[in-house]
Amino acid sequence: MALDWAANVKNYAPTADDGVINGIVKHCGIALQQRDASLVACADKSERDSVRDSFLKKKLGLTVPDAELDKAVIEVCERMKAERDKARVTFYYLLAEKFDKLSAFG
C-alpha cells in the first residue's frame, strides 16, 4: 500500500514527529505491505481486541484495565470516523499520543 504515512498522521496530529512515525512504520513492518493489515477495522471487535492486546498492552506496556483501553480504541475510531480506511500507523500514533507513549518509537 503506497500511503504517505506521515501526511496521514499529520491530518490528525499536525505537529507529529517524523521520527516517531518512522518508528511506528518499522514496528508494523511487512504488515504495511498488505492492504488489509495496514488498516484498522473499527467495526470488527476482534480487530479492536487485537489492537488492545498486541499494541497497547504488549508494545506500549500499558497495565490499565481493559475497559479503559477499549474506550481509548473506540475514541480513536470515532476521531477517524471520516475515513473509511483507517491507517494503522495513524491509529497507533494517536493511541501512543493519548497514553503519552510516543517515546517508545523514537
N, C-alpha and C positions, 0 to 999 in steps of 0.2 A: 504494500500500500504506500503510495507516494504522497505523504502528507507532510506539510511543514509543521512539525510538532511544536516548535517554538511559537510560531504565529498563532496556532490554535490555542495554546496555553495562554498567550497574551491577550486573547479575546476576553478571558475571564480574570486574568491577573496581569494587568498591563506592565507591572514592574518585575515580572518574573525573571529569575536569574537563569541565564542560558546554561550555566554550569550544572545547576540542579536539574534542568530539563534534560540535558545530556545524560546525567546520572540515571534518571528515570528511564530514558530510552535504553541505556545499557542494561539496567535491571530487567526490563521487559525482553530484551534480546531478540532472538529469532521470532518470537511470537508476533512481533510487529510486522513481519513479512506476510502474515496470513490475515486477510481482511477480518474474518470473524474474531480472531484472537486479539486483534488490535483495537477492538471496540468493546465497550461495556454495555451489556443488555440489561437495562434497569428493570424491565418488565419480568425478567427471569430471576426468581428468588434464589435459585441455586447459584446463579452468577453473582448476585449480591452477597450471598454467604461466602463464596469463594474470595471475593474482594476483602471481606471482613477477616476471614481466617488466614488467607495467604499473604495479603498485603498489610493490613492493619496490625494483625497480631504477630505474624512471623517476621515480616520485613521491618516494620516500624517498632515492633516490640511493645505494643500497647497492651495494657492489662486491665483496662476499664471494662465494665460489664458489656456483654454482647448487645444489650438493648441500646446502650449509648453509641456503640459502634454502628449498629444497624441504622440508628437515627441519622448519624453523620453521612452514611452512604446514601440514604434517601434524600437528605438535604442537597447533596451534590447532584443527584439525579434531577431534583427539582430545579436547581440552579442551571443545569444544562438542558432543560426540557425543550428549549427551542431547536436543539439539534437532534435530528433523527438518529444520526450516528455519533455516539459519544466516544471520543477518542480516549483510549485507555491512559495514555500519557497525561493528558489534561485532567482526567478523572483522578489519577493518582496524585498529581501535583496539588490539586485542590484539597484532597484529603490530607496530604502531608502538611500543607499550609495550615489547615484547620487545627491540626494537633501539634503545631509548632515542631515538626519533624523534618523540615526541608534539609537540615544539615546532614541527614542520613544519606544524601545524594551528592554532596559536594560542598 
